[in-house]
């Protein structure tokens, strides 16, 4: 057994105090490992940089000799010692869905960031004693006894975030006898009846497709901010959702709330239960390279939105909006011609969560989702509506997750091809492993259910007219994307260049609003790192977008397959 005492003295300083006590089991040396990354975020995180003080003591409080073996591994000399106590603090000042945060209002911990496992003892029980104000409530999937938490093994501990506050709001709903908890921390007024009605609908839909739920309870942990935010992180028995601003959660941002919650719930099967063989089990000390990020996030992005539509929570307008957003992100990223979605997933460990070199890579989220849309529709057509991508995921769940083993890249591909045939094999070859244009295949797939991809003008006028996307950063207009061979590109303008003037005038307000009144050509003053110049750009048409549109004249066969696809 490993016992933790967790406390703090000055919450405004954001340091949390940890005390780990356990038996040495007669070992002369013990190694204490802090995770180098967290599941769900496939990059090294270096959590140990947040530790300010670290020490080891015997049962009589005598200091023990220790040394660091790696950046996040400590080794302690324990010869002749029966019990050891590790004392350290952790700087908790990052508020997102996968971090740690402490202030005067709450204590929020993701144990994978800040809590150790002992080499060779990962399966031991953990007991956490929380030294908290009497008024604080605790939101967590761990077993609670007052302010003491219990969990079996490090992997489940790492997957069990904790929110402690006197302002936590809570309600729950049940599906198939399984409790689903809704916890809200932060400035908002949940409409419980609306939430429970919609959450029950999409939860039922997801469970029905898999046949059961992998765990005995589930917790949605909401961190609501007063400012705009959006982030979700999946765990085995829970998810943390960061959303804001709070006053918009139940109205303007309600679709976003539903979208991220359906996505994270689907992860309970896909990536938490249906796990790549490269991550079975997790190695918390280094990169866990895998090429099936398009399954982990592509399938989940697609299915999360589809389940909202299938269950009646989303209407066609809301669902098609999510697919149009995937299309926009795909079409405005020329990295799709340079690195496949499978290779981009592998490179998540390199630069998957930052902009990186221009046009280098694609994304496992929208691009993976579009690939899954193609595959789903081809399977439905190939089987005359008898099977779908749901069939693939159910088979992976039964054959791998329930047998506690990981699937391979070939396992996923072969299962898809088994149901979808030659066209699905071509999607893998051309789009998942290759960099061929998605659009012809998408158009063909959508046609099977009586939906066409209709071209629309880009509402971002700088993108539409000149082939560049710019954003405001610290009051400056900075170019972030440039379409290759566009008017902008041919005139030597590149990402990270600053636009200081338009037609000789300082930029006031939004760039798109200024461009609305421009005709034929525009003079931009461009500031580079060491120079400034003027360039005259002629208005043309770039960064064209596509959107889904239902055909009024869809055939009976198309309507039948559409019903299978989306229950509408």
C-alpha positions as CSV (number, residue, x, y, z in Angstrom):
1,X,0.0,0.0,0.0
2,X,1.1,3.5,-0.8
3,X,-0.3,6.3,1.3
4,X,-0.4,10.0,0.3
5,X,-1.1,13.0,2.5
6,X,-2.0,16.1,0.3
7,X,-2.2,19.5,1.8
8,X,-1.3,23.2,1.2
9,X,-0.6,26.3,3.2
10,X,-0.7,29.3,0.9
11,X,-3.0,28.6,-2.0
12,X,-2.2,31.9,-3.7
13,X,1.4,30.6,-4.2
14,X,0.0,27.5,-6.0
15,X,2.3,25.0,-4.3
16,X,0.7,21.7,-3.2
17,X,2.5,19.7,-0.5
18,X,2.7,15.9,-0.9
19,X,3.8,13.3,1.5
20,X,4.1,9.7,0.3
21,X,4.6,6.9,2.9
22,X,5.1,3.2,2.3
23,X,7.0,0.1,3.3
24,X,10.4,-0.6,1.8
25,X,9.5,-4.3,1.5
26,X,13.1,-4.9,2.6
27,X,14.7,-3.3,-0.5
28,X,18.1,-1.6,-0.2
29,X,17.1,0.8,-3.0
30,X,13.8,2.2,-4.2
31,X,13.0,4.1,-7.3
32,X,10.2,6.7,-7.5
33,X,9.0,7.5,-11.0
34,X,7.0,10.6,-12.1
35,X,5.3,10.2,-15.4
36,X,6.9,11.9,-18.4
37,X,3.6,12.3,-20.2
38,X,-0.1,11.8,-19.8
39,X,-2.4,9.5,-21.8
40,X,-4.5,11.5,-24.2
41,X,-1.7,14.0,-24.9
42,X,1.0,12.3,-27.0
43,X,3.9,14.5,-26.2
44,X,6.5,14.6,-23.4
45,X,5.4,17.0,-20.7
46,X,8.3,17.1,-18.2
47,X,6.0,17.4,-15.2
48,X,8.9,17.2,-12.8
49,X,9.9,20.8,-13.7
50,X,7.1,21.8,-11.3
51,X,8.7,20.2,-8.3
52,X,10.5,22.7,-6.1
53,X,11.6,20.6,-3.1
54,X,12.1,16.8,-2.8
55,X,13.4,14.8,0.2
56,X,13.3,11.2,1.6
57,X,13.1,10.2,5.3
58,X,13.0,7.0,7.4
59,X,10.4,6.1,10.0
60,X,12.3,8.2,12.6
61,X,12.3,11.3,10.3
62,X,16.0,10.9,9.5
63,X,17.0,12.1,6.0
64,X,17.9,9.4,3.5
65,X,20.4,9.6,0.7
66,X,19.0,9.9,-2.8
67,X,19.9,10.8,-6.4
68,X,18.2,11.5,-9.7
69,X,18.6,8.8,-12.3
70,X,16.7,10.7,-15.0
71,X,14.8,14.0,-15.2
72,X,11.8,12.3,-13.5
73,X,13.2,9.3,-11.7
74,X,14.6,9.4,-8.1
75,X,16.5,6.6,-6.4
76,X,16.7,6.4,-2.6
77,X,19.0,4.3,-0.4
78,X,16.8,2.3,1.9
79,X,19.2,-0.3,3.4
80,X,18.0,-1.3,6.8
81,X,14.9,0.9,6.6
82,X,11.4,-0.5,7.1
83,X,9.3,2.5,6.1
84,X,10.0,5.5,3.9
85,X,8.4,8.9,3.5
86,X,8.9,11.1,0.5
87,X,8.2,14.8,0.9
88,X,7.9,17.2,-2.0
89,X,5.8,20.1,-3.4
90,X,4.3,20.7,-6.8
91,X,3.6,24.0,-8.5
92,X,-0.1,23.8,-9.6
93,X,-0.9,26.9,-11.6
94,X,-2.2,25.6,-15.0
95,X,-5.9,25.5,-15.5
96,X,-6.9,23.3,-18.4
97,X,-8.5,19.9,-18.8
98,X,-5.3,18.0,-18.2
99,X,-3.3,19.9,-15.6
100,X,-3.1,20.9,-11.9
101,X,-4.4,24.1,-10.3
102,X,-4.6,25.5,-6.8
103,X,-6.0,28.8,-5.6
104,X,-8.2,30.1,-2.8
105,X,-11.3,28.6,-4.5
106,X,-10.3,25.1,-5.4
107,X,-7.7,22.3,-5.4
108,X,-7.6,20.5,-8.8
109,X,-5.2,17.7,-9.4
110,X,-4.4,15.3,-12.3
111,X,-2.4,12.6,-10.4
112,X,-0.5,11.6,-13.5
113,X,1.2,15.0,-13.3
114,X,2.2,15.1,-9.7
115,X,2.1,11.6,-8.0
116,X,4.7,8.9,-8.1
117,X,4.7,5.2,-8.7
118,X,7.4,2.9,-7.3
119,X,9.3,0.8,-9.8
120,X,8.0,-2.8,-9.7
121,X,5.0,-1.8,-7.5
122,X,2.5,-0.3,-9.9
123,X,-0.3,-2.5,-8.9
124,X,-0.4,-1.5,-5.3
125,X,-3.4,0.2,-3.7
126,X,-3.2,4.0,-3.2
127,X,-4.8,5.8,-0.3
128,X,-5.0,9.6,-0.5
129,X,-5.7,11.7,2.6
130,X,-6.8,15.2,1.6
131,X,-6.2,18.0,4.1
132,X,-9.0,20.3,3.0
133,X,-11.3,23.0,4.4
134,X,-14.4,21.3,6.1
135,X,-16.8,22.9,3.5
136,X,-15.0,21.4,0.5
137,X,-16.7,18.8,-1.6
138,X,-14.7,16.3,-3.7
139,X,-15.4,15.4,-7.3
140,X,-13.6,12.2,-8.4
141,X,-14.1,8.7,-9.7
142,X,-12.0,7.3,-6.9
143,X,-13.7,5.7,-3.9
144,X,-14.5,8.3,-1.3
145,X,-14.6,7.9,2.5
146,X,-14.9,11.4,3.9
147,X,-11.8,13.2,2.7
148,X,-9.9,10.0,2.1
149,X,-9.7,8.5,-1.5
150,X,-8.8,5.0,-2.4
151,X,-7.9,3.5,-5.8
152,X,-6.2,0.3,-7.0
153,X,-3.0,0.6,-8.9
154,X,-1.1,3.5,-10.5
155,X,-2.8,3.3,-13.9
156,X,-6.2,4.0,-12.4
157,X,-4.7,6.6,-10.0
158,X,-3.2,8.4,-13.0
159,X,-6.6,8.3,-14.7
160,X,-8.5,9.8,-11.7
161,X,-8.5,13.6,-11.6
162,X,-9.7,15.4,-8.4
163,X,-11.6,18.7,-8.0
164,X,-12.1,19.9,-4.4
165,X,-14.1,23.1,-3.7
166,X,-17.0,24.4,-1.6
167,X,-18.7,25.7,-4.8
168,X,-19.0,22.3,-6.7
169,X,-22.4,21.7,-8.2
170,X,-23.6,18.1,-8.7
171,X,-26.3,16.1,-10.3
172,X,-26.5,12.6,-12.0
173,X,-28.4,10.5,-14.4
174,X,-28.6,6.7,-15.0
175,X,-28.4,4.6,-18.2
176,X,-28.8,0.8,-17.9
177,X,-28.4,1.2,-14.1
178,X,-25.0,2.9,-14.5
179,X,-24.6,6.2,-12.7
180,X,-23.3,9.2,-14.7
181,X,-22.3,12.1,-12.6
182,X,-22.2,15.8,-13.6
183,X,-19.9,18.0,-11.6
184,X,-19.6,21.8,-12.3
185,X,-16.8,23.9,-10.8
186,X,-16.8,27.6,-11.7
187,X,-19.2,30.4,-12.6
188,X,-22.3,28.9,-14.3
189,X,-25.9,27.9,-13.6
190,X,-26.4,24.4,-15.0
191,X,-29.9,23.7,-16.5
192,X,-29.9,20.2,-14.9
193,X,-33.1,18.9,-16.6
194,X,-31.8,20.0,-20.1
195,X,-28.4,18.5,-19.4
196,X,-29.7,15.2,-18.1
197,X,-32.2,14.8,-21.0
198,X,-29.5,15.4,-23.7
199,X,-26.8,13.5,-21.9
200,X,-29.0,10.5,-21.4
201,X,-29.9,10.5,-25.1
202,X,-26.4,10.4,-26.5
203,X,-25.1,8.1,-23.7
204,X,-27.8,5.6,-24.5
205,X,-27.0,5.8,-28.2
206,X,-23.3,5.1,-27.6
207,X,-23.9,2.2,-25.2
208,X,-26.4,0.6,-27.6
209,X,-23.8,0.5,-30.4
210,X,-21.2,-1.3,-28.2
211,X,-23.6,-3.5,-26.2
212,X,-22.3,-2.5,-22.8
213,X,-20.2,0.1,-20.9
214,X,-16.6,-0.6,-20.0
215,X,-16.8,0.7,-16.4
216,X,-19.3,0.7,-13.5
217,X,-19.7,4.5,-13.2
218,X,-18.7,7.7,-15.0
219,X,-18.0,11.3,-14.0
220,X,-18.1,14.5,-16.1
221,X,-15.9,17.0,-14.3
222,X,-16.5,20.5,-15.7
223,X,-14.0,23.4,-15.1
224,X,-16.0,26.5,-16.1
225,X,-14.0,29.7,-16.7
226,X,-15.2,33.3,-16.9
227,X,-13.3,33.6,-20.2
228,X,-13.5,31.7,-23.5
229,X,-12.0,28.2,-23.2
230,X,-12.5,24.8,-24.8
231,X,-10.6,21.6,-23.9
232,X,-11.4,18.0,-22.9
233,X,-9.3,15.1,-21.7
234,X,-10.5,11.5,-21.5
235,X,-9.9,9.0,-18.7
236,X,-11.1,5.5,-17.9
237,X,-14.0,6.4,-15.6
238,X,-14.3,10.2,-16.1
239,X,-13.4,13.2,-18.2
240,X,-12.4,16.8,-17.4
241,X,-14.0,19.5,-19.6
242,X,-12.7,23.1,-19.6
243,X,-15.3,25.5,-21.0
244,X,-16.2,29.2,-20.9
245,X,-17.3,31.8,-20.5
246,X,-19.7,30.5,-17.9
247,X,-22.7,32.7,-18.8
248,X,-22.7,31.1,-22.3
249,X,-22.5,27.5,-21.3
250,X,-26.2,26.8,-21.5
251,X,-26.9,28.9,-24.6
252,X,-24.3,30.1,-27.0
253,X,-21.7,27.4,-26.1
254,X,-24.1,24.6,-25.4
255,X,-23.4,22.9,-28.7
256,X,-19.7,23.0,-27.9
257,X,-20.4,21.5,-24.5
258,X,-22.4,18.7,-26.0
259,X,-19.8,18.1,-28.7
260,X,-16.8,17.8,-26.4
261,X,-18.8,15.6,-23.9
262,X,-20.0,13.1,-26.5
263,X,-16.4,13.0,-27.9
264,X,-14.9,12.3,-24.5
265,X,-17.5,9.7,-23.5
266,X,-16.8,7.8,-26.8
267,X,-13.2,7.7,-25.7
268,X,-14.3,5.4,-22.8
269,X,-14.4,2.7,-25.4
270,X,-12.0,4.0,-28.0
271,X,-8.5,4.5,-26.6
272,X,-9.3,3.7,-23.0
273,X,-10.7,0.2,-23.6
274,X,-9.9,-0.3,-27.4
275,X,-6.2,0.5,-27.1
276,X,-3.3,0.3,-29.6
277,X,-0.9,-2.6,-28.8
278,X,1.9,0.0,-28.5
279,X,0.2,1.3,-25.4
280,X,-0.8,-1.9,-23.8
281,X,0.4,-1.3,-21.1
282,X,1.4,2.3,-21.0
283,X,5.0,3.1,-20.6
284,X,5.0,6.3,-18.5
285,X,8.8,6.9,-18.8
286,X,9.0,7.7,-22.5
287,X,7.2,8.2,-25.9
288,X,4.7,5.5,-26.8
289,X,4.9,5.7,-30.6
290,X,1.9,4.6,-32.5
291,X,0.5,5.3,-36.0
292,X,-3.2,4.8,-35.2
293,X,-3.9,8.3,-33.9
294,X,-6.4,8.6,-36.8
295,X,-8.3,5.8,-34.9
296,X,-7.9,7.2,-31.4
297,X,-9.0,10.8,-32.4
298,X,-10.3,10.5,-35.9
299,X,-12.9,7.8,-35.1
300,X,-13.8,9.6,-31.8
301,X,-14.2,13.0,-33.5
302,X,-16.5,11.6,-36.1
303,X,-18.5,9.3,-33.8
304,X,-18.9,11.9,-31.1
305,X,-20.7,14.2,-33.5
306,X,-22.6,11.4,-35.3
307,X,-23.9,10.0,-31.9
308,X,-25.3,13.4,-31.1
309,X,-27.2,13.4,-34.4
310,X,-28.2,9.7,-34.2
311,X,-29.7,10.3,-30.8
312,X,-31.7,13.4,-31.8
313,X,-29.7,15.7,-29.6
314,X,-28.3,17.5,-32.7
315,X,-30.4,18.4,-35.7
316,X,-29.1,18.3,-39.3
317,X,-28.0,22.0,-39.1
318,X,-25.9,21.3,-36.0
319,X,-24.4,18.1,-37.2
320,X,-23.5,19.3,-40.7
321,X,-21.9,22.3,-39.0
322,X,-19.4,19.9,-37.3
323,X,-18.6,18.2,-40.6
324,X,-18.2,21.6,-42.4
325,X,-15.8,22.6,-39.7
326,X,-13.8,19.5,-40.3
327,X,-13.8,20.2,-44.0
328,X,-12.7,23.8,-43.4
329,X,-9.8,22.8,-41.2
330,X,-8.8,20.2,-43.8
331,X,-9.0,22.5,-46.8
332,X,-7.1,25.3,-45.2
333,X,-4.2,23.1,-44.2
334,X,-1.8,22.4,-47.1
335,X,0.1,20.0,-44.9
336,X,-2.3,17.4,-46.2
337,X,-0.3,17.1,-49.4
338,X,3.0,16.6,-47.5
339,X,2.4,14.2,-44.5
340,X,-0.4,11.6,-44.3
341,X,-2.8,11.4,-41.4
342,X,-1.1,8.2,-40.2
343,X,2.4,9.7,-40.3
344,X,1.1,12.9,-38.7
345,X,-0.3,10.8,-35.8
346,X,3.1,9.2,-35.3
347,X,4.6,12.7,-35.3
348,X,2.3,13.9,-32.6
349,X,5.2,13.2,-30.2
350,X,7.2,15.6,-32.3
351,X,5.0,18.6,-33.0
352,X,1.4,17.5,-33.0
353,X,0.2,20.1,-30.6
354,X,1.8,23.2,-32.1
355,X,1.7,25.0,-35.4
356,X,5.2,23.9,-36.4
357,X,6.7,24.4,-39.8
358,X,4.2,25.7,-42.3
359,X,2.3,23.1,-44.4
360,X,4.3,20.2,-42.8
361,X,1.6,18.0,-41.4
362,X,-2.1,17.4,-41.1
363,X,-4.3,16.6,-38.1
364,X,-5.5,13.3,-36.7
365,X,-8.7,15.1,-35.6
366,X,-10.5,16.7,-38.6
367,X,-8.6,14.7,-41.2
368,X,-9.0,11.5,-39.3
369,X,-12.7,12.2,-38.9
370,X,-13.1,12.8,-42.7
371,X,-11.4,9.5,-43.4
372,X,-13.8,7.8,-41.0
373,X,-16.8,9.4,-42.7
374,X,-15.6,8.0,-46.0
375,X,-15.0,4.6,-44.6
376,X,-18.4,4.5,-42.7
377,X,-20.4,5.4,-45.9
378,X,-18.5,2.9,-48.0
379,X,-19.1,0.1,-45.5
380,X,-22.8,1.0,-45.4
381,X,-23.0,1.0,-49.2
382,X,-21.0,-2.2,-49.6
383,X,-23.2,-4.1,-47.1
384,X,-26.5,-2.6,-48.3
385,X,-26.9,-1.0,-44.9
386,X,-26.3,-4.2,-42.8
387,X,-22.9,-3.0,-41.4
388,X,-21.2,0.3,-40.7
389,X,-18.2,1.8,-38.9
390,X,-20.1,0.9,-35.7
391,X,-19.6,-2.8,-36.7
392,X,-15.9,-2.2,-36.9
393,X,-15.6,-0.6,-33.5
394,X,-17.9,-3.3,-31.9
395,X,-15.7,-6.0,-33.3
396,X,-12.5,-4.3,-32.0
397,X,-14.2,-3.9,-28.6
398,X,-15.2,-7.6,-28.4
399,X,-12.0,-9.1,-29.9
400,X,-9.5,-6.8,-28.1
401,X,-10.8,-4.6,-25.3
402,X,-12.8,-7.4,-23.6
403,X,-9.9,-9.8,-24.0
404,X,-7.5,-7.1,-22.5
405,X,-5.2,-6.9,-25.4
406,X,-4.2,-4.1,-27.8
407,X,-5.0,-3.9,-31.5
408,X,-2.5,-3.4,-34.2
409,X,-2.7,-1.0,-37.2
410,X,-3.4,-4.0,-39.4
411,X,-6.2,-5.2,-37.1
412,X,-8.1,-2.0,-37.6
413,X,-7.4,-1.8,-41.4
414,X,-8.3,-5.4,-42.0
415,X,-11.6,-5.1,-40.0
416,X,-12.6,-2.1,-42.0
417,X,-11.7,-3.7,-45.3
418,X,-13.6,-6.9,-44.3
419,X,-16.8,-4.9,-44.1
420,X,-16.1,-2.2,-46.7
421,X,-14.2,-4.1,-49.5
422,X,-12.0,-2.6,-52.2
423,X,-13.0,1.0,-51.9
424,X,-12.2,1.1,-48.2
425,X,-8.8,-0.5,-49.0
426,X,-8.2,2.4,-51.4
427,X,-9.1,5.0,-48.8
428,X,-6.4,3.5,-46.5
429,X,-3.9,3.5,-49.3
430,X,-4.7,6.9,-50.8
431,X,-5.8,9.0,-47.9
432,X,-4.7,7.5,-44.5
433,X,-1.3,6.3,-45.7
434,X,-1.1,8.6,-48.7
435,X,-1.6,12.3,-49.4
436,X,-4.1,12.1,-52.3
437,X,-6.9,14.7,-52.5
438,X,-9.8,13.7,-50.1
439,X,-12.5,15.6,-52.0
440,X,-13.3,13.3,-54.9
441,X,-13.6,10.3,-52.6
442,X,-15.7,12.3,-50.1
443,X,-18.0,13.5,-52.9
444,X,-18.5,9.9,-54.1
445,X,-19.1,8.6,-50.5
446,X,-21.6,11.4,-49.7
447,X,-23.5,10.8,-52.9
448,X,-24.5,7.3,-51.6
449,X,-26.7,9.0,-49.0
450,X,-28.0,11.8,-51.2
451,X,-25.7,14.5,-49.9
452,X,-23.5,16.7,-52.0
453,X,-20.5,18.8,-51.2
454,X,-21.3,22.3,-52.3
455,X,-18.6,25.0,-52.8
456,X,-18.9,28.2,-50.8
457,X,-16.9,31.3,-50.6
458,X,-14.5,31.7,-47.6
459,X,-15.9,34.2,-45.2
460,X,-12.3,35.2,-44.3
461,X,-11.7,37.7,-47.1
462,X,-7.9,37.7,-46.8
463,X,-8.0,34.0,-47.4
464,X,-10.6,34.2,-50.2
465,X,-9.0,37.1,-52.1
466,X,-5.3,36.7,-51.5
467,X,-4.7,33.2,-50.1
468,X,-3.5,34.1,-46.6
469,X,-4.9,33.8,-43.1
470,X,-3.9,36.5,-40.5
471,X,-4.6,36.8,-36.8
472,X,-4.2,39.6,-34.3
473,X,-1.5,39.1,-31.7
474,X,-0.8,41.8,-29.2
475,X,-2.4,44.4,-31.4
476,X,-0.4,43.3,-34.5
477,X,-1.8,41.6,-37.6
478,X,0.4,38.5,-38.2
479,X,0.1,36.2,-41.2
480,X,-0.2,32.6,-40.1
481,X,-1.0,30.7,-43.3
482,X,-0.2,31.3,-46.9
483,X,-1.6,29.2,-49.7
484,X,1.3,27.9,-51.9
485,X,1.5,29.6,-55.3
486,X,-1.1,32.1,-54.3
487,X,-0.9,35.8,-55.1
488,X,0.5,36.3,-51.6
489,X,3.1,33.6,-52.0
490,X,4.3,34.8,-55.4
491,X,4.9,38.2,-53.9
492,X,7.3,37.0,-51.3
493,X,4.9,37.2,-48.3
494,X,5.3,34.5,-45.7
495,X,3.9,33.2,-42.3
496,X,5.0,35.4,-39.4
497,X,5.2,38.5,-41.6
498,X,3.3,41.5,-40.1
499,X,0.7,43.6,-42.0
500,X,1.1,47.2,-40.8
501,X,-1.0,49.1,-43.3
502,X,-3.7,48.5,-46.0
503,X,-3.7,51.0,-48.8
504,X,-1.4,53.2,-46.8
505,X,-3.7,53.4,-43.8
506,X,-3.1,51.9,-40.3
507,X,-5.3,48.9,-39.6
508,X,-8.2,49.7,-37.3
509,X,-10.7,47.0,-36.6
510,X,-11.0,43.7,-38.4
511,X,-9.0,43.1,-41.5
512,X,-12.0,41.4,-43.3
513,X,-14.1,44.5,-42.7
514,X,-11.4,46.7,-44.3
515,X,-11.2,44.4,-47.3
516,X,-14.9,44.5,-47.9
517,X,-14.6,48.0,-49.4
518,X,-11.6,47.1,-51.6
519,X,-11.8,46.6,-55.4
520,X,-9.5,44.6,-57.8
521,X,-6.2,45.1,-55.9
522,X,-4.9,46.1,-52.5
523,X,-1.6,47.5,-51.4
524,X,-0.3,45.9,-48.2
525,X,2.6,47.2,-46.1
526,X,4.5,44.2,-45.0
527,X,7.0,44.2,-42.1
528,X,9.5,41.4,-42.0
529,X,12.1,40.7,-39.3
530,X,14.7,43.0,-40.8
531,X,12.8,45.0,-43.5
532,X,9.6,46.6,-44.6
533,X,8.0,46.7,-48.1
534,X,4.8,47.4,-50.0
535,X,3.2,44.8,-52.2
536,X,0.2,45.2,-54.5
537,X,-2.0,42.1,-54.5
538,X,-4.8,41.4,-57.0
539,X,-8.0,40.0,-55.8
540,X,-8.6,36.4,-56.9
541,X,-10.2,33.3,-55.3
542,X,-8.3,31.1,-52.9
543,X,-9.0,28.8,-49.9
544,X,-12.3,27.7,-51.3
545,X,-14.5,25.9,-48.8
546,X,-17.1,23.1,-49.0
547,X,-20.2,22.3,-47.0
548,X,-22.7,19.4,-46.8
549,X,-26.1,19.9,-48.4
550,X,-29.0,17.4,-48.5
551,X,-30.3,16.8,-52.0
552,X,-34.0,17.4,-52.5
553,X,-34.1,14.7,-55.2
554,X,-32.4,11.9,-53.3
555,X,-33.5,8.5,-54.4
556,X,-35.2,5.9,-52.2
557,X,-32.0,3.9,-52.1
558,X,-30.1,7.0,-51.0
559,X,-32.6,7.8,-48.3
560,X,-32.6,4.2,-47.1
561,X,-28.8,4.2,-46.6
562,X,-29.0,7.7,-45.1
563,X,-31.3,6.3,-42.5
564,X,-28.8,3.6,-41.7
565,X,-26.0,6.2,-41.5
566,X,-27.5,8.8,-39.3
567,X,-30.9,7.6,-38.1
568,X,-32.5,10.5,-40.0
